[in-house]
Amino acid sequence: MPEFPNMDMAVHSAMNEQLEAIVLSLTDYRENDAVIHVLTAEKGKMALIGTGVRKVSSKNGRNIQPCTHCSILYDHKENRSMQRIRTVSSLHLFRHMKEDLKASIAGSLLCEAVQSLLEEGEPCQEIYDSLLKAFLYLDEGKHVDTTVCAFLSQMLNDLGFGLQVDGCAICNDTKVTSFSIGDGGFLCQHHMLAHRTSIWDPLDLKRFRLINKAGMKHFDILSESTQATSRDVMELVGVVRMHTGAPLRSYDLYKKI
């Protein structure tokens, strides 16, 4: 009797899958293709091949730009490191965010932070939801520094890198006077002097604590109570850089605005 191929295996090895994603970045690949780095709730961070998306005539190119929320249909093949995109439809282009210079750079900064902190293929519903919410806030014109800080602090907490802001990161003394990226939180006067960090104004300590306690989950309370400053952004970006070693080049432009 002749042997026939296992059709179940054939179907499984090349089947269409669809998912919602947030585009993090594009990397040129071959002449007109690109590697699309996306964040999904179910599969975490992924890299997909976008065939011909760099062509002016590409139907998918417009919908697959960084900081875009989209629905992606792709060919799933076992044992392939990067899957190939078939079609893309936009769910939210965040036009207002992209038309505002500071907000658009903030979006790039958040995408870069996500890409540097997350491992490939790890489900991350909470971070996906937080990033989508941050983009919606930026698109609505919410305070940019506050949105950036709320997202970064939330992501650090979700990944187990949360800062100690209830007391000294070394001795737990609740009378704090400074903050240290390397020590992972606030410092008391004794350890501030020992580690030669600069003293913080009590109001700055209070605001930074609220940012890290509220995150994205309590953004409404945070935005009604205070506004983050450029210094708060700098410190949280410094924490991300410490944990990843990534330069976060978007921040170099962000801080100039």
C-alpha angles and dihedrals in degrees: 000000000000118000118239125203117261101258093194090060092045092053092045093049093057113026134140120252128184129201142158115250145174112226111232102178147332127229121195112249124184118326104316104359132093139199105237115207110202140172119225131178096227103039102023118215114004139176117218133182115239107199113212094350092134092061115104089230094052114128091202098045097080093050097047100060121128116278092026127130109217148156114243128199111196142169110255114206125175117244093018114125094207124031123218122244119232104179138354129200122187120238097178127359095186091221096173091052091051093048091057111075098212094042092049092051089046089056090052090048092053091048091050091050091050092048092050097046104040127077121225118269101010114132110240112175094160095051091044091052092046093051092048090049091048091053091049090051092049090048089052091052099253117165105290101213091047092050092048093049094045091053096044093048091047093050092048090051093047091052095047096256096109118150125244103245100152094074144332110329089222107038103010092237105161092213099087129176107171148022130234126192092198093051093045101239149357123349131210120232093265094054092038089061093042092051094037096232122155123261118254127216110251090238090055090050091049093050094046090050091052091050092054095043095047103039116158094317092069099027094136091057091045095049092047092050104043148340123243118238134220088259091058090052091048093053095048092046087051090055092051090048091050093053097043108026086224116142095222090211093188088071092061088063094037094059092054093062 
